Amino acid sequence: MTIGVDAGMLGVSDERLKVGVYHVANNLLKNIAALDKKNTYRLYSFLPIPKFGNTMHNIVLSPARGYLRLRLPLELRTHPVDIFLGLGQALPPFLHTTSIGFVYDLGFLFHKEAYGNSYKKLLGQTNYLVKHASHIITISNATKHDIVSLYDRDPKTITVCYPGVDDRFKPQGERYHHKNPYILFVGSLTKTKNIPLLLQSLALVKKPLDLLLAGGDYWPDPAIDESINRYKLSNRVKKLGFVSDEMLSRYYRGAVAFVTTALHEGFCLPVVEAMACGTPVIAVDRGALAETVGDGGIVVRADAQSIANAVVSMNKHILGQNAIERAKVFSWHTFVKKVLSLYET
């Protein structure tokens, strides 16, 4: 069969933007190239993307403007495919073939105010995908439940496929050494990550403990700096900016805990990366976080005192082993095999 794939999200050169959906799509295609020798793939994008293998052919449909609604539908009409994979939580219109659409997160439906100008685009593309996709892949049971309850979609047409974790995230290896014990957050510093709540929690922890913020500083939430000043945390908070994967593993291993106070998560890859490095997680009970963390950490109410209490009581020696075992549940090989099995249904 010939499989068409919207791989537009891979056409980014800024390392800060290679997060979330980029990682899922990149690992999916890399592992499909290794496992699937029967089918041929056409990877569509509006900018050049990496080459994945001999069975995968890159087709650039530039420029970005009009890519999804005009050039991609025209390309698919001129050169039809047997199955279309929408990896970007979007589908092109006028599809006349079996389509499998990926839905990663519906946080924008619960916290519209945190998504700014991207809200309308996310809403329109997701609404269209959920209505028209032959089948939906999502990355947590929590998001599947949201799709069923909010869109009245038949649950039999939705498959949950957990993303995996890269081999470089492991307990063995160098650790980052900081002047004080520290907790770690990895991700964008946008409003959706709710960093001010994490800062409020840190202010309640009176023992020597710092917070390291690792990740892209694009579209930063201005309330972060305001909170640092309000709670007098300038000496306890360090913004690392973009961090390479090699250094990121060291930061994970050296941390007392990975902490996330996000407004909503469809899965949260950094949670699994931290656990794979032997670092337990403290997460608020929102979205899919409790599902992802399992017994690899502590899940608490989304209030500052509960988070602070968890930080103070955290025993990395005990929970770290649980975290390592929990991370073993998440495999890119299993993820891809499950996706490939849907071709036959």
Stockholm file with secondary structure:
# STOCKHOLM 1.0

chainA/1-345         MTIGVDAGMLGVSDERLKVGVYHVANNLLKNIAALDKKNTYRLYSFLPIPKFGNTMHNIVLSPARGYLRLRLPLELRTHPVDIFLGLGQALPPFLHTTSIGFVYDLGFLFHKEAYGNSYKKLLGQTNYLVKHASHIITISNATKHDIVSLYDRDPKTITVCYPGVDDRFKPQGERYHHKNPYILFVGSLTKTKNIPLLLQSLALVKKPLDLLLAGGDYWPDPAIDESINRYKLSNRVKKLGFVSDEMLSRYYRGAVAFVTTALHEGFCLPVVEAMACGTPVIAVDRGALAETVGDGGIVVRADAQSIANAVVSMNKHILGQNAIERAKVFSWHTFVKKVLSLYET
#=GR chainA/1-345 SS CEEEEECGGGCCCCGGGCCTHHHHHHHHHHHHHHHCCSCEEEEEESSCCCCCCTTEEEEECCCSTTIIIIIHHHHHHHSCCSEEEETTSCCCSSCCSEEEEEECCCHHHHCGGGSGGGHHHHHHHHHHHHHHCSEEEESCHHHHHHHHHHHCCCGGGEEECCCCCCTTCCSSSCCCCCSSCEEEEESCCSGGGCHHHHHHHHHHCCSSCEEEEESCCSSCCTHHHHHHHHTTCTTTEEEEESCCHHHHHHHHHHCSEEEECCSCCSSCHHHHHHHHTTCCEEEESCTTHHHHHTTSEEEECSSHHHHHHHHHHCCHHHHHHHHHHHHTTCCHHHHHHHHHHGGGC
#=GC SS_cons         CEEEEECGGGCCCCGGGCCTHHHHHHHHHHHHHHHCCSCEEEEEESSCCCCCCTTEEEEECCCSTTIIIIIHHHHHHHSCCSEEEETTSCCCSSCCSEEEEEECCCHHHHCGGGSGGGHHHHHHHHHHHHHHCSEEEESCHHHHHHHHHHHCCCGGGEEECCCCCCTTCCSSSCCCCCSSCEEEEESCCSGGGCHHHHHHHHHHCCSSCEEEEESCCSSCCTHHHHHHHHTTCTTTEEEEESCCHHHHHHHHHHCSEEEECCSCCSSCHHHHHHHHTTCCEEEESCTTHHHHHTTSEEEECSSHHHHHHHHHHCCHHHHHHHHHHHHTTCCHHHHHHHHHHGGGC
//
